[in-house]
Amino acid sequence: MKRVVILAIVLFFILPSVLFASIASLNVGATAQFKLATGEVEADRLSELENWDFGPELRFRFLFAEVVAAGLYSGTEDDGHKISGILTGGVSLDVLGFLRVGLGMGPRMGVSFDKDFGNPQVITPLGPTSTLEGFGDAFMNAPMTFRATADLKLGKFLMGLTYMIDSNGFTFSDADYDKLLPDFENTQGRVGVSLLYNLF
């Protein structure tokens, strides 16, 4: 009986998505991420712009599959620059016609520069390094990261929240699937917001 109830609930949420969702959509816009970990989210800190990173975001959705590319820029304490980004693949569902939820995972990469945009260093979980040989090496050693989204559908706009957390150390070069789950025990996630426009 419990299985029937659970199945009915799942169908209640998924069927509207199947019947009314477009086959494909492309959304572009902006995202902002709170720099501090979730345990440090306080109202006064949320209102301070220096505690946020900003950047572009793109989401392409085909049926339930979704690919997301998001980037962030922030300054560093020594007047340098940091550019980071994440590319995820996952699923996205429309719930009750006005809410869209998604979950994806993919590599998260970052590069730091000095104030003149020189001396690039790849940011790894252990800190900046210049020992990685090119983009391919950095990509293979980038931490696998989970990113969840929950957005209100406001006409052509999507406006909502994001949550991002690293895996337990999974990378393409160290494909140990025991490390693939989110690392809730040792890592705190980051919350953010996004505003996107639906091109089609």
FENLIN-V939156 format. One record per residue. N is the residue number from 0. RES is the residue in one letter. OMEGA is omega in radians with two decimals (none if undefined). NEAR is the number of other ideal C-beta (glycine too) atoms within 12 Angstrom. Layout:
n: [N | N]
res: [RES | RES]
omega: [OMEGA | OMEGA]
near: [NEAR | NEAR]
//
This chain:
n: [0 | 1 | 2 | 3 | 4 | 5 | 6 | 7 | 8 | 9 | 10 | 11 | 12 | 13 | 14 | 15 | 16 | 17 | 18 | 19 | 20 | 21 | 22 | 23 | 24 | 25 | 26 | 27 | 28 | 29 | 30 | 31 | 32 | 33 | 34 | 35 | 36 | 37 | 38 | 39 | 40 | 41 | 42 | 43 | 44 | 45 | 46 | 47 | 48 | 49 | 50 | 51 | 52 | 53 | 54 | 55 | 56 | 57 | 58 | 59 | 60 | 61 | 62 | 63 | 64 | 65 | 66 | 67 | 68 | 69 | 70 | 71 | 72 | 73 | 74 | 75 | 76 | 77 | 78 | 79 | 80 | 81 | 82 | 83 | 84 | 85 | 86 | 87 | 88 | 89 | 90 | 91 | 92 | 93 | 94 | 95 | 96 | 97 | 98 | 99 | 100 | 101 | 102 | 103 | 104 | 105 | 106 | 107 | 108 | 109 | 110 | 111 | 112 | 113 | 114 | 115 | 116 | 117 | 118 | 119 | 120 | 121 | 122 | 123 | 124 | 125 | 126 | 127 | 128 | 129 | 130 | 131 | 132 | 133 | 134 | 135 | 136 | 137 | 138 | 139 | 140 | 141 | 142 | 143 | 144 | 145 | 146 | 147 | 148 | 149 | 150 | 151 | 152 | 153 | 154 | 155 | 156 | 157 | 158 | 159 | 160 | 161 | 162 | 163 | 164 | 165 | 166 | 167 | 168 | 169 | 170 | 171 | 172 | 173 | 174 | 175 | 176 | 177 | 178 | 179 | 180 | 181 | 182 | 183 | 184 | 185 | 186 | 187 | 188 | 189 | 190 | 191 | 192 | 193 | 194 | 195 | 196 | 197 | 198 | 199]
res: [M | K | R | V | V | I | L | A | I | V | L | F | F | I | L | P | S | V | L | F | A | S | I | A | S | L | N | V | G | A | T | A | Q | F | K | L | A | T | G | E | V | E | A | D | R | L | S | E | L | E | N | W | D | F | G | P | E | L | R | F | R | F | L | F | A | E | V | V | A | A | G | L | Y | S | G | T | E | D | D | G | H | K | I | S | G | I | L | T | G | G | V | S | L | D | V | L | G | F | L | R | V | G | L | G | M | G | P | R | M | G | V | S | F | D | K | D | F | G | N | P | Q | V | I | T | P | L | G | P | T | S | T | L | E | G | F | G | D | A | F | M | N | A | P | M | T | F | R | A | T | A | D | L | K | L | G | K | F | L | M | G | L | T | Y | M | I | D | S | N | G | F | T | F | S | D | A | D | Y | D | K | L | L | P | D | F | E | N | T | Q | G | R | V | G | V | S | L | L | Y | N | L | F]
omega: [-3.14 | 3.13 | 3.12 | 3.13 | 3.13 | 3.12 | 3.12 | 3.12 | 3.13 | 3.13 | 3.12 | -3.13 | -3.03 | -3.07 | 3.08 | 3.11 | -3.14 | -3.02 | -2.97 | -3.11 | 3.05 | -3.10 | -3.12 | 3.07 | 3.10 | -3.13 | 3.11 | 3.14 | -3.05 | 3.07 | 3.07 | -3.12 | 3.10 | -3.03 | -3.04 | -3.12 | -3.06 | 3.13 | -3.12 | 3.14 | 3.10 | -3.03 | -3.10 | 3.10 | 3.13 | -3.08 | -3.11 | -3.05 | -3.12 | 3.11 | -3.11 | 2.93 | -3.07 | 3.10 | -3.13 | 3.06 | 3.10 | 3.08 | 3.04 | -3.06 | 3.05 | -2.98 | 3.14 | -3.10 | -3.11 | 3.04 | -3.10 | 3.01 | -3.12 | 3.12 | -3.14 | 3.05 | 3.02 | 3.03 | 3.11 | -3.07 | -3.14 | 3.13 | 3.07 | -3.06 | 3.07 | 3.09 | 3.14 | -3.13 | 3.10 | 3.07 | -3.08 | 2.96 | -3.11 | -3.10 | 3.14 | -3.11 | 2.99 | -3.09 | 3.10 | 3.02 | -3.08 | -3.10 | 3.08 | 3.13 | -3.12 | 3.07 | 3.12 | 3.05 | -3.13 | -3.10 | 3.08 | -3.07 | 3.09 | 3.11 | 3.08 | 3.14 | 2.99 | -3.01 | 3.11 | -3.09 | 3.02 | 3.10 | -3.13 | 3.08 | 3.11 | 3.13 | 3.11 | 3.08 | 3.14 | -3.14 | -3.14 | 3.09 | 3.06 | -3.06 | 3.13 | -3.03 | 3.02 | -3.06 | -3.10 | 3.13 | 3.11 | 3.13 | -3.11 | -3.12 | 3.13 | -3.14 | 3.04 | -3.01 | 3.10 | 3.10 | 3.13 | -3.14 | 3.04 | -2.99 | 2.94 | 3.09 | -3.10 | -3.06 | 3.13 | -3.06 | 2.94 | 3.13 | -3.09 | -3.04 | 3.05 | 3.07 | -3.06 | 3.10 | -3.13 | 2.99 | -3.11 | 3.08 | 3.13 | 2.98 | 3.10 | 3.11 | 3.09 | -3.01 | 3.08 | -3.02 | 3.01 | -3.13 | -3.00 | -3.10 | 3.09 | -3.09 | -3.13 | -3.06 | -3.05 | -3.06 | 3.02 | -3.10 | 3.10 | 3.10 | 3.13 | 3.10 | 3.11 | 3.06 | -3.06 | 3.12 | -3.12 | 3.13 | 3.04 | none]
near: [7 | 8 | 9 | 10 | 11 | 12 | 14 | 14 | 14 | 16 | 15 | 15 | 20 | 22 | 19 | 19 | 28 | 18 | 11 | 16 | 25 | 21 | 14 | 19 | 30 | 24 | 37 | 24 | 29 | 27 | 40 | 30 | 37 | 34 | 29 | 22 | 22 | 23 | 14 | 17 | 23 | 14 | 10 | 10 | 19 | 21 | 12 | 13 | 14 | 16 | 24 | 26 | 34 | 27 | 26 | 24 | 38 | 29 | 39 | 28 | 34 | 18 | 18 | 24 | 22 | 38 | 27 | 42 | 29 | 40 | 26 | 34 | 27 | 28 | 21 | 25 | 11 | 14 | 13 | 23 | 26 | 30 | 27 | 35 | 33 | 40 | 27 | 34 | 26 | 26 | 25 | 37 | 30 | 31 | 25 | 17 | 16 | 20 | 23 | 38 | 30 | 39 | 27 | 33 | 30 | 30 | 34 | 40 | 36 | 34 | 33 | 30 | 26 | 18 | 15 | 11 | 16 | 13 | 17 | 24 | 24 | 34 | 30 | 29 | 27 | 12 | 12 | 24 | 19 | 19 | 14 | 25 | 13 | 13 | 16 | 15 | 19 | 30 | 25 | 22 | 30 | 35 | 37 | 38 | 41 | 34 | 44 | 30 | 39 | 26 | 36 | 23 | 30 | 16 | 11 | 17 | 21 | 40 | 27 | 31 | 29 | 42 | 30 | 41 | 30 | 34 | 35 | 24 | 27 | 29 | 29 | 21 | 20 | 19 | 15 | 15 | 13 | 12 | 22 | 21 | 20 | 26 | 23 | 17 | 12 | 16 | 24 | 21 | 29 | 36 | 32 | 36 | 28 | 38 | 27 | 37 | 23 | 26 | 18 | 14]
//
